[in-house]
Amino acid sequence: MNISQQQELVAEGLQRISESAKFLGISRSFVYRLINSGVLPTVRIGRSRRIPIRAVRELAAANVVVETPLG
């Protein structure tokens, strides 16, 4: 990822792990699993970790499932 892509990713802002978990409707520990597996990128500021809001939205959008009716 080049600098331009990194800047674009964080342009919408950053949020805490707990805020990402609440938005996605999952536990904080599951968010950490997504981070550790490379699914969610993070930004380190000192000892704090923040997640780009855009990355959280993209993760949610990429996992939308449309069920087809049986019939």
N, C-alpha and C positions, 0 to 999 in steps of 0.2 A: 504494500500500500504506500503510495507516494504522499508527499506532504499535502498536496492539493486535496487528495481523497480524504486524508485525515482531518483537514480543516472543514471539509464539507460534512463529514460525519458528526462533528461536534458543533456545527453551526446552530442547531436548534437548542442546544444546551445539554446539560448533564443532570443526572438524577442519582439519588442514593440507591443502594441495593434494595432497601425496604420499599422504596417508591416503585421500583421496577417490579418487585414481587407483587405488590398490590395491583398495579396496572395489569399484569399478566394473570393475576388470580392464582398464583403459586406461592410456595413457601420460599423464605430467604435461602434456606439450604439448597433448594432446587436451583435457584438463581446462581448460587456459587458453583453448583455442578455444571451449569451451562457455561459459566465463565471458565472453569478449569478444563472443560472439554473443547474450548475454543469457539463455541457457538456465539457467545456474547463478548464483544470487546470491552475493555475497561480503560479508564484514564486514571493514572495514579497522581495524586496531588499530596505530597508529603506521605503520610501513612494512610490517607483516605483513598478509597476506590470509588469512582463514579462511572456510571454507564451512560453512553450517549443516548439521548431520548430517541433519536432516529433509529438506532440499532434495535431498541426494544420494539418500536413500531414495525420495523421491517421483519423482525422475528415473528411477531404476531401475524402479520400479513402473509408471510411465507407458509404458515401452518394452518391457514383457513381450509376447512374441509367442507365441501358441498355434497350433502348426501343426495343420492338419486332415489326417487321413490321406486319401491318394488311394485311390480304390477303386471 
